[in-house]
Amino acid sequence: MGTKFVVVSGFLGSGKTTFLLNFGKELANKDVSVGILVNDFGEVTVDGETLEEYDMDATEIAQGCVCCEVRQSLVLSIRDLRKAFDPDVIILETSGVASLVPIFRTVDKYVDEIKTITLVDLARYDEIIDAFEVVGNQIRAADLILLNKKDIASEEQIKHTKKKVKKILDRNKMNTEIKEISARNGEGTEESINLVLEE
């Protein structure tokens, strides 16, 4: 298989890093080599020991967002990973406010396929959807939407958020899978692996 590029997006605090570590581990367990690029500024950093244990390599892209200020750094990081060990899958964890379309345009000629997984925070969705346009853009760009933190959300919140997310999806994305998960309980990886490894 060529190099697949997976964008893990979601607003600040949606659980991207927790999900990313579980997702990377599960891919590694399936003998898929994984390179990780991190452009998020969250409290939980990618755990170096976990990466080492599962033979994953991580690179942090600092000094700005890869969708605008540091696009060249993103390209160089992809090239470096491919030169170092040519992973089957490169996962990019974006900053919470990243716009995804410029990222797709930037990496398109350096990878063989791009897939996008967007995490949505069930506990705070209503607060942020109206305040930040980027949240809607991240949802519209997704191939898979994971409604995270179901372990602390009510049934009503889950139903309400799912309905609102469906309204945001473009007509040509109406079949995008929407799944409620708890990243801290390790959920959501199976659907993500199916998305990434499907031929």
N, C-alpha and C positions, 0 to 999 in steps of 0.2 A: 504494500500500500504506500502511496505517496505521503507527504507530510500534510496532516490535517490540522487546521488551526481552529481552536475552540475559544470563543469569547465568552467569559463568564461576567455578566453585567448585573447591575442592581443598585438601587440607591444606597447611600451610606447606612450601615447598620442592618442591611438585609440578610446577612449571614453568608456572604460570598466566600470568605476565607475558610470558614468551617466546612462549607460544602466542597470547596476546591480541594482541601486535603483529603477528604473522604473519596472524592471522585478520582483524584490522582492515584491514591492507594489501590482502589478497585481496578483501575486500568492496569497498573503495574502487576497486580495479581493475575491478570489475564495475559501477561507477557507482552504488554504494549509499552514501549519506551516513551517516557513523558518528559517534556521540558516545560518549565513554568516561568511565565513573565508576570511580574506583579507591578501594577501601577496604582495600587490603592494605598490610602494613608490611614488604614484602620488601626484599632488598638491591638488586634491579634495579628502578629506577623507570622509568615509561613515558617513552620517549625523545621529548622535545619536537620535535626536528628531524624525526624520522620522522613524527610526527603532522602537522606543518606540511606536509611534502612530500606527504602523502597527503590533505590537507584534512580531518584528523580533529581533533576538539576533546576535550580531557581535563580532567576536574575531579576533584580529590582530596577525599575525604570523610574528614576526620581526627577526632580527639577520641573515638574509640570505634567499635564495630562497628555496622553498619547494621541488624543483626538485632535490636538491643535499644536501646543508648543513643542513637543518632543517627538514628532512623527519619525524623524530621521533616527532617533535613538531606538525606536521600535524596530525599524528595518534592520539596523545594525545588530540588535539583540537576536532577531530571528536568524540572521546570517551566522552569527557567532554560535548559536545553538546547533544549527545545521552542520557547521564546520566541526564543532567539538564532538558531537555524537549522533547527529542526524536522527532526532527522535521521530517516532511514528506520529505522535500528537504533541502539538505545542498549545498550552493553555494560557490565555491572557486573562488575568483578573484586572478589570478596568477600575478606574476611580469611580466613585459613586455618582459623579456628575458627568461622566463621559458621554459624548454623543457618538453613536456607533458607526454611522454611515462613513464619516471620514476615515475611521479605522479600517473598514472593509476596503475602501479605495486604496489605502496605503499598503496593505499587506497582500492584496489580490494577486500580484504577479510573483510573490515570493513563496506562496504555499499552493497546495493542490486543491484544497477544499476548505470552506469556512462554514462553521456552524456556530449558532449563538444560543446560549442558555441564559435566561434572565430570571433572577430571583426577586420576588416581591415580598415585602414584609407585611404579613397579615395583620400584625398588631398596630401598624402605623399607616396603613395604606391611605385611609381617608385624609389624614393630615397632610400627606405629601403630594398626592396626585394632582390636586388643584393648585398647589403652590409651585410645583416644579415641572415644567413642560418636558424636561429630559426623561422623566419617569415614563410618560406615554410613548416617547420615542424608543426607549429601551424595550418596552413591551411590543411595539409594532415590529421591531427588528428581530424578535426572537423566533427561533425554531422550536424551542421548548420553554415553557414558563413554569417555574416552580414557586408555588405560594408557600413561603417558608413560615415557620413558627406555629404550625398547627397545634403543637402541644400546649401553647399558651393562648390560643385564639378560641373564641366560642364558635359553635356551629353556625350561628347567625352571621358572625364576621366572615367566616369562610365562604358562605353562600353569597353574601353581599359583595365581597371582593371579587369572587369568580365572575359574577354577573357584570361588574364594572370593567373588569379586564377584558371580557368578551366584547363589550361595547367599543373598546379602544382599538381592537384588532382591525387591520385593514381587511377589505373584502377578500383579497387574494391570500390572506393568512388565517381565514376562519377555521381551518383544520389544525391549527397549531395546538399541540397537546398542552393542557393546563393540568398540573398535578399539585395537590396540597401535600406538603412534606414537613418533616422536622429535621433540619440539617444536623442539629446537634445529636440526634438519635441515628444519624447515618443514612437517612432516607434520601431518595431522589437520584442516587447514583445509577441504579439499574436502568431507568429511563434515559439517563444522560449517556450511558455507555451504548445503549441500543441506537441512540441518535448518531453518535460519533462513529460507531463501527459498522453501521449499515452501509451496504455497497450501493 
